[in-house]
Amino acid sequence: MSMGRVVFAKGKQGEFIKKILRVSKVNVGDLAMVANVSSRTIRDWRREKFTLSDEALKLWSKRFVIQVPTTTKTVPDYWYTAKGARKGALRRMELHGPLGTSEGRSKGGKMSQLVRKLHPEKYANCILRKEFVIPKLSKDLAEAVGIILGDGGISNYQVKVTLNSDLEGDYAEYVSGLFNRVFGETPRKHQGHTNKKDVNICVSGANFVKLLESIGLRRGNKVKHQVRVPGWIVDDQRLSVACLRGLMDTDGCVFLHNHVTHGVRCLNMGMCFSSHSEPLLEFVHSTLARCQYTPKFNRTNVYLYRGGEVNSYFAKIGSHNSHHLARWREYLKSLARPLRGLASRFSGKFQAVLNSVRPKAGFSFRN
């Protein structure tokens, strides 16, 4: 395959080929065979219709031991296209004026919009910004805000909530359904790239990010920006409780509190919310306090230590995270086991008192 062309001075290419034929005593067919081209190509080169290929010149000089003229120069294949394109562009400007004028761009944009309106089916695969309707201020929206402030992240074009697929698979389904109800958009779910146990719940769209900003959220690093709960939630106790549930279900946990009180070792269920955003910690602490609980507060955590308050939290505020609910229920069962063994020795009246520690029939864990 030719890698370049040899440019002779005018009239010299034909003389060079004729000289090879005369001195080497070969015919056009012989030259064509050596150069791996047709005889017609040799005749075109001889009458200088086309420039000679660099590959053919090298094959001939090797086979016939001829001296290549020093006045030639080698140029790339299709070397003439830039020159021809320039001439064509100049001629086009002479006839129709310069390209890319403001008037021309305006006209083209208007025509494009007109065609799009007349024939929308032709633009079915065009990527356009999705439109989102601002939702009503509700408990569901407040809980969704809590989830995003907890395990969520907001970039320029996407909102992503990351959960543990092994422990929080059911909760991931709940979050997906909640977002669909509140924002009218079904999130995409996919496995985490670095941690395969993660499940990412994503809603994409630049307009969706703007929508969240319009209700008080902020894109970017939550710790760096020290994000806070929007004022419309803080000012309403009912919405604050819903947002608290979303925060605790994502950045909260249920744990066994092992401690010593008055010299007696105690083991009871506790709750903890963790964050490096001081405004979020203050919101969780103040909301729990307004609900008549006694939370404890340090630099990165808010705790509920009293077992009775934890039970009250699940009864009044509730949780949609099945992992948290399972741990709490297991703790209730662990309390009931040793007491039921003792109850068999006493009257049925004591048994009735014991049964009161279990959730009643029809008990709801939701607010």
Buried (B, 14 or more C-beta within 10 A) or exposed (E): EBEBBBBBEEEBBBEBBEEBBEEBEBEBEBBBBBBEBEBEBBBBBBEBEEBBBBBBBBBBEEBBEBEEBEEBEEEEBEEEEEEEEEEEEEEEEEEEEEEEEEEEEEEEEEEEEEEEEEEEEEEEEEEEEEEBEEBEEBBBBBBBBBBBBBBBBBEEEBBBBBBBBEBBEBBBBBBBEBBEEBBEBEBEBEEBEEEEEBBBBBBBBEEBBEBBEEBBBBBEEBEEEEBBBBEBBBEBEEBBBBBBBBBBBBBBBBEEBEEEEEEEEEEBBBBBBBBEBEBBBBBBBBBBEEBEBEBBBEEEBBBBBBBEBBBBBBEEBBBBBBBBBEBBBEBBEEBBEEBEEEBEEEEEEBEEEBEEEEBEEEEEBEB
